[in-house]
Amino acid sequence: MRWNRTAGAVLVLSLVAVASAVAQAAAPTPSRTPHRTAGKVDCLSCHAAGANAHIVSVPANHHYANTMCSGCHRPAATMPSQSQHPLDAAHTRCAVCHVAGNPMHAQPIPASHANRHASTCAMCHEPQSPS
């Protein structure tokens, strides 16, 4: 009889573990925030519907205040390296230099950035700190 209780307890614990794993797999994983969020507390100033044509708008099912964004969205674990030049008016057309085979040896824009507008580069890439 003792064996039956032990087997029953193991069965129950196994079912609980499986149910927990299924529930976690079914829950959507919040996306990481692909830009620096330090000092950016007003997410909706850029991400509100229609706020900026070059930035992804908040989904229609997100009816939350700015303070709620960081509850699900976390900064990316790794951020891009600093730019080797200032991000000023003279450097607003990133794709002019950042293409394969350019004579300046600028790193080409990765394929994952293909549909991004140059106005959003500074959201992740910071100019090199003055030495």
MOJO-V217525 format. One record per helix or strand of 2 or more residues. SS is the DSSP state (h for helix, s for strand). FROM is the first residue (numbers start at 0). TO is the last residue. Records with the same first field share a line. If there is no record, write none. Layout:
BEGIN
SS = FROM-TO / FROM-TO
END
This chain:
BEGIN
h = 1-25 / 43-46 / 65-71 / 88-90 / 93-96 / 110-112 / 117-122
s = 31-32 / 73-74
END
